[in-house]
Amino acid sequence: MNSPYVAVNREYPEGWAIRVLRIVAAGDEVVSEVEVPHEGVGVFRAASFWTVRDGRIVRGREYWTGCGADPRPEWRVPFVEPM
């Protein structure tokens, strides 16, 4: 039986790709940072928090943003570099 997670990703419209930027794991907790480009829609970044048991994802939470969607405030310019 496929999980709802697998089913959702299988049904996504075409044109999406995923570039894994980083994965950090400790025990059954895994965090991934990915870039998700789509030629017609733009580039997104996602930070995902997964719980894995017996080799299966049993829980997940994701936070998405579009690259450049949240411009940095002017006061922060001297302290950060664009990604």
C-alpha positions as CSV (number, residue, x, y, z in Angstrom):
1,M,0.0,0.0,0.0
2,N,1.4,3.4,-1.0
3,S,1.3,6.2,1.5
4,P,-0.6,9.4,0.9
5,Y,2.8,11.2,0.7
6,V,3.9,9.0,-2.2
7,A,0.5,9.4,-3.9
8,V,0.5,13.2,-3.7
9,N,4.0,13.4,-5.2
10,R,3.1,10.9,-7.9
11,E,0.2,13.0,-9.0
12,Y,2.0,16.4,-9.2
13,P,1.8,18.1,-12.6
14,E,4.8,17.8,-14.8
15,G,7.7,20.2,-14.9
16,W,8.9,20.1,-11.3
17,A,12.3,19.0,-10.2
18,I,13.9,18.7,-6.8
19,R,17.5,19.6,-6.0
20,V,18.6,18.4,-2.5
21,L,20.7,21.0,-0.8
22,R,21.2,19.4,2.6
23,I,20.0,16.5,4.7
24,V,20.5,16.2,8.5
25,A,19.5,13.1,10.5
26,A,19.5,12.1,14.1
27,G,17.7,8.9,15.1
28,D,14.3,8.8,13.5
29,E,14.2,12.6,12.8
30,V,15.4,13.9,9.4
31,V,15.5,17.5,8.1
32,S,15.9,18.3,4.4
33,E,16.5,21.5,2.6
34,V,15.6,21.4,-1.1
35,E,15.3,23.7,-4.1
36,V,12.3,23.1,-6.3
37,P,12.5,24.8,-9.7
38,H,9.7,24.9,-12.3
39,E,10.3,26.7,-15.6
40,G,6.8,28.2,-15.7
41,V,6.3,28.9,-12.0
42,G,9.6,29.9,-10.5
43,V,12.1,28.6,-7.9
44,F,11.0,27.6,-4.4
45,R,12.9,26.4,-1.4
46,A,11.5,24.0,1.2
47,A,12.6,23.0,4.7
48,S,11.1,19.7,5.6
49,F,11.0,17.9,9.0
50,W,10.4,14.1,8.7
51,T,9.9,11.3,11.2
52,V,11.0,7.9,9.8
53,R,10.3,4.5,11.3
54,D,11.2,1.2,9.8
55,G,12.4,2.9,6.6
56,R,9.0,4.7,6.1
57,I,8.0,8.3,6.5
58,V,5.4,8.4,9.2
59,R,5.1,12.2,9.7
60,G,6.2,15.3,7.9
61,R,6.0,19.0,8.1
62,E,7.2,21.4,5.3
63,Y,7.8,25.1,5.1
64,W,8.0,26.6,1.6
65,T,8.9,30.0,0.2
66,G,9.7,31.4,-3.2
67,C,13.2,32.6,-3.9
68,G,13.1,36.4,-3.5
69,A,9.5,36.3,-2.3
70,D,10.3,37.8,1.0
71,P,12.8,40.6,0.3
72,R,15.2,41.4,3.2
73,P,14.5,44.6,5.1
74,E,17.0,47.4,4.4
75,W,18.2,47.5,8.0
76,R,19.4,43.8,7.6
77,V,21.4,44.4,4.3
78,P,24.8,44.8,6.1
79,F,24.4,41.5,8.0
80,V,23.3,39.0,5.3
81,E,24.1,37.8,1.8
82,P,21.4,36.8,-0.8
83,M,21.1,33.1,-1.4
